[in-house]
Amino acid sequence: MAAMFGGIVGQEPKNSRYDAQISVFGSKLQNKLEAAKIFMVGSGALGCEFLKNLALMGISCSQNGNLTVTDDDVIEKSNLSRQFLFRDWNIGQPKSTVAATAAMVINPKLHVEALQNRASPETENVFNDAFWENLDAVVNALDNVTARMYIDSRCVYFQKPLLESGTLGAKCNTQMVIPHLTENYGASRDPPEKQAPMCTVHSFPHNIDHCLTWARSEFEGLLEKTPTEVNAFLSNPTTYISAARTAGDAQARDQLERVIECLDRDKCETFQDSITWARLKFEDYFSNRVKQLTFTFPEDSVTSSGAPFWSAPKRFPRPVDFSSSDPSQLSFILAAAILRAETFGIPIPEWAKTPNKLAAEAVDKVIVPDFQPKQGVKIVTDEKATSLSSASVDDAAVIEELIAKLEEVSKTLPSGFHMNPIQFEKDDDTNFHMDVIAGFANMRARNYSIPEVDKLKAKFIAGRIIPAIATSTAMATGLVCLELYKALAGGHKVEDYRNTFANLAIPLFSIAEPVPPKTIKHQELSWTVWDRWTVTGNITLRELLEWLKEKGLNAYSISCGTSLLYNSMFPRHKERLDRKVVDVAREVAKMEVPSYRRHLDVVVACEDDDDNDVDIPLVSVYFR
């Protein structure tokens, strides 16, 4: 009876904003929530929802609590529709700072620190050992697998709960990663996303997605990658040429050819030069290449098995005849010319920004040479091919010729010349980026009798946009916060936690217990991915081997990073046995342990007395 009334007293309202929460979970858990030290990675769509929820829950709202949020991104116009802590006057400001400020308006007692660092190996001096060891839980609000994998590895290393979630349109999922109770995030991976074969995208498209994928690739190649290559050469010609010689392959040859073409034949000095470049590119892409393709593979071609070459899903293409009276064609030429002029730093006249008679006259001035298809041109048709570049035994000789030509071309450039690479930005409707990509895709679609799309739909596909649904985001973060109560309360079993997958479009709701981690056993010992063996003291390699021998393990290899510190097969390595592990690591692995770190991690390969390999946990030598 006393215990019952004690529980009731613990859940009595305190005339605070958290009374409803206290009435369910009790004041003891509320105190834990307020004193929690949380690391939230990302402050975009998920991050805004999380910050709002955490502020309302009272997380990190006492003097001892602290919420660290980090995001290296800035607010863009397209964020405003779903990242509700941001306003239009915040565009260009750091996401983490603005989101943290908005959360403190929701709950002024929130102790939040906003950082603009990307959580990665490069920032481990910021998010150091002391930072991680002091945390109670980590909340991921990320949008890419690489970052998720890194945070997962850190949480496993420091044995911290990780609350993972993600959304994709109407779908959302949550995963609880709890030390020693569940498998980690990296233990299971989704299958890779299926992509169209390269030859389909480049020569045999049969839907608008293929055309837009190709358009995006050509945009980046012409306006970003090639100007970047030019600048790399101009900034340090000796190093660039040396790297090309060392590579000596088809890729190096192609890069040199593109740089020479950009600085020689396709060099632009006036806006009319840019129009000429755009008009000739139109002829090359949408007429000449199609004529060559249909010359190599006529409409009545058959495969080696006797089947028609141009059978579904392949579509037989037809060249597009340019006409300046076609608004879509003229708009594409002008948009491409404007971006080309930008890469060369050429002023853009006002008349070029909209199709008009003056613009049409400028385009019609361009002299387009006649094209004759060539015999023996190779066109990739293998769907398994990963590159369109053909290697040659003479690559090295060709590269030497190209280097000589590049050096000659560079002498004609004015002093201080450089190019301005253009990075694709889908959200600025005035920068002509989507005009070029939509034009590229629609002209190609016209070649292959594929239905064309407007600029908005092209933007969704080329920008790889999946419409964000606020309901999915709210659902994912709400489910994670329910699990956060359990993680911070502590003492729960694996069956108390829940992972969720939901698809609001069907609707489908799947809730399941997390999967326990895989257990490895050896004699009386057992361990999982969560375990890390620690050795205290500035020990030698021999002492480390003896420490493992006491566990019934025969260590035959010790490595640090990518370097081998000891291997029983190498006689000279025995000379290192009486040296300190950290000293060998400094000498062999060039590993200098930062001042904020007290230990060194080594990977040890072991076998049992029956010569069976045994995977053991990471071994940390605490030498300080």
Summary of the structure (lengths in Angstrom):
residues: 624
radius of gyration: 30.9
end to end distance: 52.5
largest distance: 98.8
contacts: 1860
relative contact order: 0.11
helix: 45%
strand: 14%
